[in-house]
């Protein structure tokens, strides 16, 4: 549900148009799988997704060299990534947020006898969705859309994929802290905290199974310590029998891998000056909004755990000023500085979104004599 700030009556018509445009932003930002499908329908190029767009998992050499240190909090999370990529398991967990209905998931993973890897994530309520990863291809089955496949080394689900692939990349932006032993879902667990070093992002508490190293619980907290989201494992089974579930998987029945084309590149006139610690600009291009046809400058910022999208358009085409929304854990903020309207969308506090928006600066260009 939207949590809206108060506006004067003169702004109501602008809000409606802004919300329509906001749906375009959220389609691009909150659902990378839908973004891939949108590219499929709008482009016909055979250019495939670059490997730089996906996470790099722990390779076999790193697995062999890994030495677990129970006194090192990062070592616990690296162990999680190692176990999640090499064990055969079936996990049932629920995702809950204070303002939303609880969502139950089923997560399976197996390394087959021929060393191929297969993974499945299913939402068990409602029309549901199912993602199946076979090695480096993820097939997406979602209600209302034709099934399709995209290149990928991890399923885009509620559990942040960086924790299951390359948690060490979070060291610049986050501090890892051991809290102590606990008990979750009937299992002995080690509790850890992931704390943003500059207090610009949300914090996380993790509970990892002492025996298997797998995730048992994950909480997300805002800057004031209020719980925003919880993932709670209700059943965990580590067994080679999980491989039998995938015996009936027919690779020929999976949808084909779609091809994607990058949008036309235009030189950006504006750039983000403020980046939270450890966050980098990982993508930059332009988007044409489906509803209005307007061209906006687009940048994606990421620290590995959190992605933030920034849209910049001419102020003369702005729909409203000072718009701020919370959409569950996502913040949506729009500011107009007289020259451009900046919209920031991401799983960050509104105060951080405001700092990003207010840091927009005109790119200096050389003037020929």
Residue pairs with C-beta under 8 A, 6 or more apart in sequence:
1 99
1 100
2 325
2 326
2 327
3 325
3 326
4 325
5 322
5 323
5 324
5 325
7 15
7 320
11 320
14 319
14 320
15 319
15 320
15 323
17 319
17 320
18 319
18 320
18 323
18 334
20 291
21 289
21 291
21 292
21 319
22 325
22 332
22 343
23 291
24 289
24 290
24 291
25 309
25 311
25 332
25 343
25 345
26 327
26 330
26 332
26 345
27 34
27 35
27 38
28 35
28 38
28 287
28 298
28 309
29 307
29 309
29 345
29 346
30 330
30 345
32 156
33 140
33 142
33 150
33 156
34 145
36 49
36 148
36 150
36 258
36 260
37 140
37 145
37 146
37 148
37 258
39 258
39 260
39 261
40 148
40 258
40 259
40 260
43 259
43 260
43 261
44 261
45 259
45 260
45 261
46 259
47 259
47 260
47 261
47 262
48 151
48 257
48 259
48 260
49 150
49 151
49 260
51 151
53 283
54 136
54 151
54 152
54 153
54 154
55 153
55 154
55 161
55 162
55 165
55 166
56 153
56 165
56 166
57 81
57 85
57 153
57 154
57 165
57 166
58 66
58 78
58 81
58 82
58 85
58 165
58 166
63 82
63 86
66 78
66 79
66 82
68 75
68 79
69 75
70 76
70 190
71 178
73 176
73 177
73 178
73 192
74 167
74 168
74 171
74 176
76 178
76 190
76 192
76 208
76 213
77 163
77 167
77 176
77 192
77 206
77 208
78 167
78 168
79 208
79 213
80 163
80 164
80 167
80 208
80 213
80 214
80 215
81 163
81 164
81 165
81 166
81 167
82 213
83 212
83 213
83 214
84 109
84 164
84 214
84 215
85 117
85 164
85 165
86 111
87 109
87 111
87 212
87 214
87 238
88 109
88 110
88 111
88 238
88 239
88 240
88 241
88 242
88 243
89 108
89 109
89 212
89 214
89 236
89 237
89 238
89 239
89 242
90 106
90 107
90 108
90 235
90 236
90 237
90 239
90 242
90 245
91 106
91 107
91 108
91 214
91 233
91 235
91 236
91 237
92 104
92 105
92 106
92 107
92 233
92 234
92 235
92 236
93 104
93 105
93 107
93 158
93 231
93 232
93 233
93 234
94 102
94 103
94 104
94 105
94 231
94 232
94 234
95 102
95 103
95 104
95 105
95 158
95 229
95 230
95 231
96 102
96 103
96 229
96 230
96 232
97 228
97 229
97 230
97 328
97 329
98 227
98 228
99 328
100 328
101 125
103 123
103 125
103 158
104 123
104 124
104 125
105 121
105 122
105 123
105 124
105 157
105 158
106 120
106 121
106 122
106 124
107 119
107 120
107 121
107 122
107 157
107 159
108 119
108 120
108 121
108 242
108 245
108 246
109 117
109 118
109 119
109 120
109 242
110 117
110 118
110 119
110 242
110 243
110 245
110 246
111 117
111 243
112 118
112 243
112 246
113 243
116 134
116 135
117 133
117 134
117 135
118 132
118 133
118 134
118 135
118 246
118 249
119 132
119 133
119 155
120 130
120 131
120 132
120 133
120 245
120 246
121 130
121 131
121 155
121 157
122 128
122 129
122 130
122 131
123 129
123 130
126 143
127 143
128 143
129 140
129 141
129 142
129 143
130 141
131 138
131 139
131 140
131 141
131 155
131 156
131 157
132 138
132 139
132 141
132 249
132 254
133 139
133 152
133 154
133 155
134 249
134 251
134 254
136 151
136 152
136 153
137 149
137 150
137 151
137 152
137 254
137 257
138 149
138 150
138 151
138 152
138 154
138 155
138 156
139 147
139 148
139 149
139 254
139 255
140 147
140 148
140 149
140 150
140 255
141 147
146 255
147 255
148 255
148 256
148 258
149 254
149 255
149 256
149 257
149 258
150 257
150 258
150 260
151 257
153 165
154 161
154 164
154 165
155 161
158 231
159 215
159 218
159 231
160 305
162 169
162 170
162 304
162 305
163 206
163 215
163 305
166 304
169 304
170 176
170 194
170 278
170 303
170 304
170 305
171 278
172 197
172 277
172 278
172 303
173 196
173 197
173 198
173 201
173 276
173 277
173 278
173 279
173 303
173 304
173 305
174 194
174 195
174 196
174 197
174 278
174 303
174 305
175 194
175 195
175 196
175 197
176 192
176 193
176 194
176 195
177 192
177 193
177 194
177 195
178 190
178 191
178 192
179 191
179 192
179 193
179 205
180 190
180 191
181 188
181 189
181 190
181 191
181 210
182 188
182 189
182 190
182 191
182 207
183 189
184 207
184 209
184 216
184 217
184 232
184 233
185 216
185 217
185 232
185 233
185 234
185 235
185 236
187 209
187 210
187 211
187 216
187 236
188 209
188 210
188 211
189 207
189 208
189 209
189 210
189 216
189 217
190 207
190 208
190 210
191 205
191 206
191 207
192 205
192 206
192 207
192 208
193 203
193 204
193 205
193 206
194 203
194 204
194 205
194 206
194 305
195 203
196 202
196 203
196 276
196 277
197 277
197 278
198 276
198 277
199 223
200 276
200 277
200 348
200 349
200 352
200 355
201 276
201 303
201 305
201 306
201 348
201 349
201 352
202 220
202 221
202 222
202 223
202 228
202 306
202 329
202 347
202 348
202 349
203 220
203 221
203 223
204 218
204 219
204 220
204 221
205 217
205 218
205 219
205 221
206 215
206 217
206 218
206 219
207 215
207 216
207 217
207 218
208 214
208 215
208 216
209 215
209 216
209 236
212 236
212 238
214 233
214 236
214 238
215 231
215 233
216 233
216 236
217 230
217 231
217 232
217 233
218 230
218 231
219 227
219 229
219 230
219 231
220 227
220 228
220 229
220 230
220 329
221 227
221 228
222 228
222 349
223 349
223 351
228 328
228 329
229 328
229 329
262 285
263 285
263 286
263 287
263 288
264 286
265 285
265 286
266 286
266 295
266 297
268 284
268 297
268 299
268 312
268 363
269 297
269 362
269 363
270 297
270 312
270 340
270 360
270 361
270 362
270 363
271 299
271 360
271 361
271 363
272 281
272 299
272 301
272 310
272 356
272 359
272 360
273 359
273 360
273 361
274 355
274 356
274 358
274 359
275 281
275 301
275 356
276 303
276 348
276 352
277 303
278 303
278 304
279 301
279 302
279 303
279 306
279 308
280 301
280 302
280 303
281 299
281 300
281 301
282 300
282 301
282 302
283 298
283 299
283 300
284 297
284 298
284 299
284 300
285 298
286 295
286 296
286 297
286 298
287 295
287 296
287 298
287 311
288 294
288 295
288 296
289 295
289 296
292 317
294 313
294 314
294 317
295 313
296 311
296 312
296 313
297 311
297 312
297 313
298 309
298 310
298 311
298 312
299 309
299 310
300 307
300 308
300 309
300 310
301 307
301 308
301 309
301 310
301 346
301 356
302 308
306 346
306 347
306 348
307 346
307 347
308 344
308 345
308 346
308 347
308 348
308 353
308 356
309 344
309 345
309 346
310 342
310 343
310 344
310 356
310 357
311 342
311 343
311 344
311 345
312 340
312 341
312 342
312 343
312 360
313 340
313 341
313 343
314 339
314 340
314 341
315 336
315 337
315 338
315 339
315 340
315 341
317 341
318 334
318 336
318 341
319 334
319 341
320 334
321 334
321 335
321 336
322 334
322 335
322 336
323 332
323 333
323 334
324 331
324 332
324 333
324 334
324 350
325 331
325 332
325 333
326 332
326 350
329 347
330 345
330 346
330 347
331 344
331 345
331 346
331 347
331 348
331 349
331 350
331 352
331 353
332 343
332 344
332 345
332 353
333 343
333 344
333 345
333 350
333 353
333 354
333 357
334 341
334 342
334 343
334 344
334 357
335 341
335 342
335 354
335 357
335 358
336 342
337 358
337 360
339 362
340 360
342 357
342 360
343 357
344 353
344 354
344 356
344 357
346 353
